[in-house]
Amino acid sequence: MRTRVVGIAAGIVSWVGLALAVVLVVHVVLTVGGANPGNPITSNVRAVAEPLALAFRDLFSPDDPKLRTIVNFGLAALFWLAVRAIVLKLVRRLN
């Protein structure tokens, strides 16, 4: 029973961490690709990505806004992948 619960928890942690990183990467792709900021998809992705970026959102401030987005939101995505890996390791130790 315990193994099953740990497996389910690990699966949830894995998918949530991956989803957070994917939202940030999609925001980077839409921004760098020049997606219409007034489009509902673009604006909704941005609305979700900005709070997920945490303090990374304005960590670096190069003059080019696309480079700023790549660096800051890319670092935030890497952060969430690292958190995902750490939490997965801790959850799997419960087994």
N, C-alpha and C positions, 0 to 999 in steps of 0.2 A: 504494500500500500504506500509506504513512504517513498519508494523508488518512483512510483507512478506520479505522486504529488510533486516530487522534485523535478521529474521530467516535464510535467505540465508547466510548472513555474519557470523552468529554463526556457521552454518554448515561448512562453509569453514574453519574458524578458528579451529574448532574441528578436522576436518580431517587432516589439515596441521600439527597441533600440535601432533596429534597421529602418523602421518607418520614420523615425525622427531624422535620421541621417539622409534618407531619400528625399524628404520634404526640403531640406536645406540644399541638397544638390540640384533638385528640380528648380528651386528659386535661382540658383546660380546659372543654370542653363537658360532659363527664360530671360534673365537679365542680360547675360552676355549675348544671347541670340537676338536681342532687340525686340522681345515680345511686347505687344501693345499693353502699356500699363493700365489702360482702362478696361481691358478684357476681364471678365469675371474670373476666369481661371487664373490669370496672372495675379490679379489683386487678391484672390483668396489664398493662393500659395504664399504670396508675400505676407499676408496677414498672419498666417500660421508660422511662417519661417522666422519672422522678426523676433517674437518672444523666445523661440527655441535657440536663437543665436546667443542668448544670454549676454555676457559682457564682451563676447567676441564681436558683436555687431559693429562696434566702433573702435576696435583695438588698434587697427592700423588705418591711416587716413591718407592714402596716396591720392594725387589729384584726379586720376582717372576713376570715375565711378564704377566702371565695370571691373577694373582691377581690385578696387576696394571690396566689391561684392565677392569676387573670387577668393580673395585672401581671407576676409573675415568670416564669411559664411562657410567657406571650405574648411577653415580651422574648427568652426563650430561642429560641422559634420564629423570631422575626425575625432573631436572631443566626445561626441555621443557614441561613436563606434568604440572608443576606448572605455567609456563608462559601461557600455554593453558587455564588453569582454571581461571587465573586472567583476561586474555583478554576476555574469554567467559563471565565472570561476567560483565565486562565493556560493552561489546557489547549488552548483554541482558538488561542492564539498559537503553539503548537507546529506548527501546520499549515503 
